[in-house]
Structures are given as structure tokens and as C-alpha cells.
Amino acid sequence: MHVNTESVIRYVDESQQQVIDSRDVAKMIGKSHAHLMRDIHDYISDMEHNPKLDSAQFFIKSSYIDPNKRERPCYLLTKKGCEFVANKLTGRKGTIFTATYVSLFNEYEAEHNGKTVVIDSKLEHEKLAYKREWLIEMRKQNVNKAHELRNQDVKLYLELGKVADDYQRPHMAVDFRNEAIRAMQALPVGARREYSATEIGNMIGVSPIAIGKWANKLGVKRDADMSYRDHDGAWRYFPEALKVFQDNALEIQDDDLGL
């Protein structure tokens, strides 16, 4: 079996099937290689109970030489194998991995087959479509959370940009970061401005920790009209809360300085 180790996407054996090394997949999804290998063993074991499924169409046994010159097992994942792994992931990890492997396979085909393939820079694939539908529904249910959802979009695109950097895809990275900029500029109609503790701290000259401490003292965190906690556990503050902090700025500053 001949494997071109200079590239993330490789051709394998006579089938000329395109594959990605399980070590690279583990990096993309943030798992240890040992953990991913254990998962793949379980997937193959499950497939063996269905005669219609051929695990070799998903996962191809292979090996590599580690830094200590010892042979170690790994798998080569076909596009079907990558899709299988992606379907086992949830949330942002699944979205990022799907966007990455689809773009890598498409770009590789474009480079090696001389075809013009549209790279999935706008992430118009199935998993992101589900995410978009969820975001739209959330905006309908609670317009005050629209700013938070926009921030999630920005974070997702920035993470995709980092993944593209890791795999030396500068054009993809630029596309993803441009999407992040467009998302940052698109505050939905009716959404309220909101601030992080860092932003408010910068406005009145104190630390974010001081803002969190005084948000409790002033009852800001107990008032849903002034604040809420986002999906990452960070507190976000509305303009009404900002005014409360500004009205108490001198006392907060003195406390932050230990006066």
C-alpha cells in the first residue's frame, strides 16, 4: 500500500480512494488518537453485524512508524468514514469537522482533477443548515437573545479559520474570517445591544472581575431585563445594566483599587 504522507488527503492502493489518516481526524475533532481508534473499533464491530455493510468502505486498516521507530496501528478514513464520524459528533465539533473534511476533499479534487469545485466557504452543507434553522427559530422565540446567537456564529467561523490555518488552506481561512466579519456586522433587527464584563470594565476603568462582583452586589444578575447567561456560561449585560454600573462607577473603582 502506497500512502503519500506529504498531504492530509491521500490516495490509497489500486482503488485510488481518497482518505484521511485517523491521526489527522483526531486533531480535527479534538480527541486523542487512542480514543478515536477505540471508537472506530466499536464502529467496525457494529458493522460486522450487518452483512450489507463493508467497514472497508469507511475505515481502512493502516499503520505508521512512531518517533521511537515502532510500528503503530491507525486507520485511513474515506469520505464515507469521515461522514460516519461526523454524524457521531454533536454541536459545534460536528459542524466544524464536517465543514473541514468536505472542504478538504473538494479542494483536493479541484487541485488534482483540474475541475472547478466551489469550496464550501459559506458552509452550505447539511449540518450547518440544521444550525441555521435552529438559530432562526431561536430568534423568533426570543429576539433579546439574537445578539448572543450572532456571537455564536462569529465564534464558529473564527474556529473554522483556525482549522483552515492548521491545514495550510489560506483561501479557506480568509473566507471563514470574512464570514465572521459579516456576522459581526449583522445585528438582527430588534435585537438589544449587549456588553461583556470586559467591555463594561473598559468603559469605567475596572477589571472584568470587579464587574462580575458588583453585578451580584447591585442585583444586576437577578434581573432578566438587565442580563442573562449565554451558552458558554458568560454573563452578558444589556444597556440597562450598563447604566447601573455607570451610576455606581466611583464606588466600583474604589473597591477595585482596594480603597
C-alpha positions in Angstrom: 0.0 0.0 0.0 1.4 3.4 -1.0 0.4 6.4 1.0 1.6 9.9 0.3 2.5 11.2 3.7 3.1 14.8 2.5 -0.6 15.6 2.3 -3.7 15.4 4.5 -5.7 13.9 1.7 -4.1 10.7 0.3 -4.7 8.1 -2.4 -4.6 4.5 -1.2 -4.0 1.2 -3.1 -5.3 0.3 -6.5 -8.7 1.9 -5.9 -7.2 5.3 -5.8 -9.6 6.1 -3.0 -9.2 9.4 -1.2 -8.6 9.0 2.6 -7.6 11.0 5.7 -5.3 9.5 8.3 -7.1 8.8 11.7 -4.3 10.9 13.4 -5.3 13.9 11.4 -9.0 13.3 12.1 -8.3 13.1 15.8 -6.7 16.5 15.7 -9.7 18.0 13.8 -12.2 16.7 16.3 -10.2 17.4 19.4 -9.8 13.7 20.5 -6.8 11.7 21.4 -5.8 9.3 18.7 -6.2 6.4 21.1 -9.8 7.5 21.9 -10.7 7.8 18.2 -9.1 4.3 17.5 -11.3 2.8 20.2 -14.4 4.4 18.7 -13.5 3.1 15.2 -13.0 -0.4 16.5 -16.5 -0.2 18.0 -18.0 1.2 14.7 -16.4 -1.7 12.8 -17.7 -4.2 15.3 -21.2 -2.9 14.9 -21.0 -3.0 11.1 -19.9 -6.7 11.2 -23.5 -7.5 12.4 -24.9 -6.2 9.2 -23.8 -8.2 6.1 -24.8 -5.2 3.8 -22.1 -3.0 5.4 -18.5 -3.3 4.4 -16.4 -1.5 7.0 -13.5 -1.2 4.5 -15.6 1.4 2.6 -15.4 3.5 5.7 -12.2 2.6 7.6 -9.1 1.1 6.1 -6.5 -0.5 8.4 -3.1 1.0 8.2 0.0 1.8 10.3 2.7 4.3 10.9 6.1 4.5 12.4 6.3 6.5 15.7 9.3 8.6 16.8 10.7 5.5 18.6 10.8 3.6 15.3 7.9 1.3 16.4 5.0 0.4 14.1 1.7 1.7 15.4 -1.9 1.0 14.1 -4.0 3.7 12.6 -7.0 3.9 10.1 -7.4 5.7 6.8 -10.9 7.2 6.7 -12.7 7.5 3.4 -15.1 10.3 2.8 -17.9 7.9 4.0 -15.8 7.2 7.1 -15.4 10.9 7.8 -19.2 11.4 7.4 -19.8 8.5 9.8 -17.6 10.0 12.4 -19.1 13.5 11.9 -22.6 12.0 12.5 -21.5 10.7 15.8 -20.4 14.2 17.0 -22.8 16.8 18.4 -22.9 20.6 18.4 -20.0 22.8 17.2 -17.5 20.0 16.9 -19.6 18.1 14.4 -20.2 21.3 12.4 -16.5 22.2 12.3 -15.4 18.7 11.3 -18.0 18.4 8.6 -17.0 21.8 7.1 -13.3 20.9 7.3 -13.4 17.4 5.7 -15.9 18.4 3.0 -13.7 21.4 2.1 -10.5 19.4 2.1 -11.9 16.7 -0.1 -13.4 19.2 -2.5 -10.3 21.3 -2.7 -8.1 18.2 -3.3 -10.4 17.1 -6.1 -10.2 20.6 -7.6 -6.4 20.6 -7.4 -5.8 17.1 -8.8 -8.6 16.7 -11.3 -8.4 20.2 -12.9 -12.1 20.8 -12.1 -13.6 24.0 -10.7 -15.1 22.9 -7.4 -16.9 25.5 -5.2 -15.2 25.3 -1.8 -17.8 25.2 1.0 -16.8 28.7 2.2 -20.4 29.6 3.0 -20.8 26.3 4.8 -23.9 25.4 2.9 -24.0 21.8 3.9 -26.5 19.8 5.8 -25.2 20.2 9.3 -24.9 24.0 9.1 -28.4 24.1 7.5 -29.7 22.5 10.7 -27.8 25.0 12.8 -29.2 27.9 10.7 -32.8 26.6 11.2 -32.2 26.4 14.9 -30.8 29.9 15.0 -33.8 31.3 13.1 -36.2 29.5 15.4 -34.4 30.8 18.5 -34.6 34.4 17.1 -38.3 34.0 16.7 -38.7 32.8 20.2 -36.6 35.5 21.9 -35.3 38.5 20.0 -33.3 39.6 23.0 -31.0 36.6 22.5 -30.3 37.4 18.9 -27.1 39.2 19.7 -25.9 36.1 21.6 -26.7 33.9 18.6 -24.8 36.2 16.3 -21.8 35.9 18.6 -22.0 32.1 18.3 -21.9 32.4 14.5 -18.8 34.6 14.8 -17.1 32.2 17.1 -17.9 29.3 14.8 -16.4 31.0 11.7 -13.3 32.0 13.6 -12.7 28.4 14.8 -13.1 27.2 11.2 -10.5 29.8 10.2 -8.1 28.3 12.7 -8.7 24.8 11.4 -8.0 26.0 7.8 -4.8 27.6 9.1 -3.7 24.3 10.7 -4.1 22.5 7.4 -2.5 25.3 5.3 -5.6 26.4 3.4 -5.2 30.2 3.4 -8.0 30.9 1.0 -10.4 28.9 3.1 -9.2 30.7 6.2 -9.8 34.1 4.6 -13.3 33.0 3.5 -14.2 31.9 7.0 -12.9 35.1 8.6 -14.8 37.2 6.1 -17.9 35.4 7.2 -17.1 36.2 10.8 -16.8 39.9 9.9 -20.1 39.9 8.1 -21.8 38.1 11.0 -20.4 40.7 13.4 -21.8 43.5 11.3 -25.3 41.9 11.1 -27.0 42.7 14.3 -30.6 41.4 13.8 -33.4 43.9 13.7 -35.0 44.3 17.1 -32.0 42.9 19.0 -30.8 44.8 22.0 -27.2 45.9 22.4 -25.3 43.8 25.0 -22.0 44.0 26.6 -19.5 41.6 28.1 -17.9 42.2 31.6 -14.7 43.1 29.8 -16.4 45.8 27.6 -18.1 47.4 30.6 -14.9 47.2 32.7 -13.0 49.0 30.0 -15.7 51.7 29.9 -15.5 52.6 33.6 -11.8 51.6 34.1 -12.1 48.5 36.3 -11.4 44.7 35.8 -14.0 42.3 34.5 -13.8 40.5 37.8 -15.0 43.7 39.5 -17.9 43.9 37.1 -18.9 40.3 37.9 -18.6 41.0 41.7 -20.7 44.2 41.5 -23.3 42.7 39.2 -24.1 40.4 42.2 -24.0 43.3 44.7 -26.2 45.5 42.6 -28.7 42.7 41.8 -28.0 43.0 38.0 -27.6 39.2 37.6 -31.0 38.6 39.2 -32.8 40.9 36.7 -33.6 39.2 33.4 -34.2 42.7 31.8 -30.6 43.6 32.6 -28.6 40.5 32.0 -28.5 36.8 31.0 -26.0 33.9 30.9 -25.0 32.7 27.4 -24.4 29.1 26.4 -20.7 29.3 27.3 -21.6 30.4 30.9 -20.5 34.0 30.4 -22.7 36.9 31.6 -24.0 39.4 29.0 -25.3 42.8 30.1 -28.0 45.0 28.4 -27.9 48.8 28.3 -30.0 49.0 31.5 -27.2 47.2 33.3 -24.6 49.4 31.9 -26.4 52.4 33.3 -26.4 50.8 36.8 -22.7 50.2 36.6 -22.0 53.8 35.4 -24.2 55.2 38.2 -22.0 53.3 40.7 -18.7 53.7 38.8 -16.8 55.6 41.6 -17.7 53.0 44.2 -16.8 50.2 41.9 -13.4 51.9 41.0 -12.5 52.4 44.7 -13.3 48.8 45.5 -11.3 47.5 42.6 -8.3 49.6 43.7 -8.8 48.4 47.3 -9.6 51.8 48.6 
